[in-house]
């Protein structure tokens, strides 16, 4: 079945509102879902509105859809919930130059290993100045590539 051609499309910002509500830190995410806890704000929202609810300390966040209102109560549907105390920072995918320990392995003589944003970690020969390996996530991977290249260049490895 197709959507009828005469279907009306409204600008969403004209047909519903998006509001942010800050609640006391003592309030839990579960308490916000109880219709009666909205007794003081029920008249400020209408069916179809979306409400972002956060406590004063911003330790969690709820995105709610208002599904029904009445005198002293509001029913909502949960669109998204996030406990920000348990949020885990995304691990860096590429080791940064400042994170390399001082006792890290060194490249072989005649090679340089450095970081360039376009190449990530790379191994280069000094004379002639050629990039022999690039796009390594860590310095250690680039150093290993430099050692492997040096061994092949000297005919030591197959």
N, C-alpha and C positions, 0 to 999 in steps of 0.2 A: 504494500500500500504506500502511496506517495503522499507527501504533505500537500494539501490543496493549494492551488495557485492563488486563491484569494485570502490566504492566511495573512493576518496582520502581524507585522514585526514592530515592536515598540522599542524605543531606546531604553535600555534597562535602567539607566540613571534617572529616567522620568517616571518609572513605574514602581520602583522600590528604593529604599534608602539603605545605606550601609552606615552603621553607627559603631562607635567604640564605647564600651562601658568598662570603667575601672571599678573594681570591687575591693573590699577590704582584704588584707592578706589572710585573715582568719577564715575566709570563705573558701570552700573546696570546689573543684570542678563538678563534683556530684551534686552539691547543694544548688548550683546554678540551674541544673536541670529540673528542679522541683518548681512547678508552676507558681506556687504561693510565694516563693522568694522574690517574685517580681512585683509584689503588691504596691510598691512605691513608684514603679516606673511603667506599669502596664499601659497607661494612657499615652506614652511617648512612642510606642511601637505599633505597627499594624501588620496584618497578614502579608507575608511575602518579604518583609524586611529582613536584612541580614545584620547580625550583631556580632562584633568581635569583643569577647570578654577577656580581660586580663586583670590579675590582682595588682595591687600597688607596687609590689616588688618584681613584677613581670616574670614570675617563676613558672607560669603556664599560660596557655592561650587556647581559647575556644572560638570556633567560628560556627555560629548558630543561624538557623533559618526559622523565623517566626511562623508557626503553622496555625496558631489559633490564639485569640485573646478574649478576655472577659474581664469583668470588673474585679480587679485585685489579683489577676493571674495571667500568665502567659505560657503557652506550650511552645516548645521549640524542638527542632530536629538538629542533630549534630551533623555538621558538614565536615569539620576537621578539629582535632584536638592535639595539642602538643604540650608535653611536660618538658619545659626548658631546663630543668635541673638535671635531666637525663640526656640532654642533647650531647652528641659526641661530635667533636670537631673532625672534619674530614682529614684524613692523613695526607700529607703532601706526597704527590706522586713523583716528584723529582727532588733529590737531595740538593740543598742550597750550599753555596761555597762556605758560608759561615758555620755550617754544621760539620765540617770535616775535622776530625781530631788531628792534633799535631803529630801523632805517631803513625799516621796513615801510611800505607805502602807507597813507595815512590816509583815513578815510571822508569824504564831502562834509560841508560845514557843515550843521548841523541833524540829523546822524545819529550814532549810536553803534554801534560793533561790539564785542561782547564775547562771552565764553564762559560758557555755562550748561550744566551736565551734562545736563539734560533736553532742551535744544535744540541742543547742540553749539555751533558758532559761529553767531551770529545778528546780523542788522542791524536796528536800530530807529530810528524817528524820535524826536527829543527832545520836540517839542511838536506834537501830542499824542504821548504815549508809547505807540507801537504797534510791535509786531514785524512787520516787512515781509518778512523772509526768515529761515529758520532751517534747521537740520540740515546746515550746511556742514562739510566735513571740515577745512578750513583757514581761517585768518583772511583770507587773500587772496581766497578765494571769497566770503566774507561782505562784504568791502569792495567787491568788484566788484558784488555784488547791491545794495549800498547806492547805488553810483554809477548803476547801471541804474535803480533805483527813483527816484532824484532826477531823472534825465533824463526819465523818463516823467511824473513829477509836474509838471515844468516845461513839459511839452509839446514837449520837444526831440526826443525819440525816438518812433517810432511804436509 
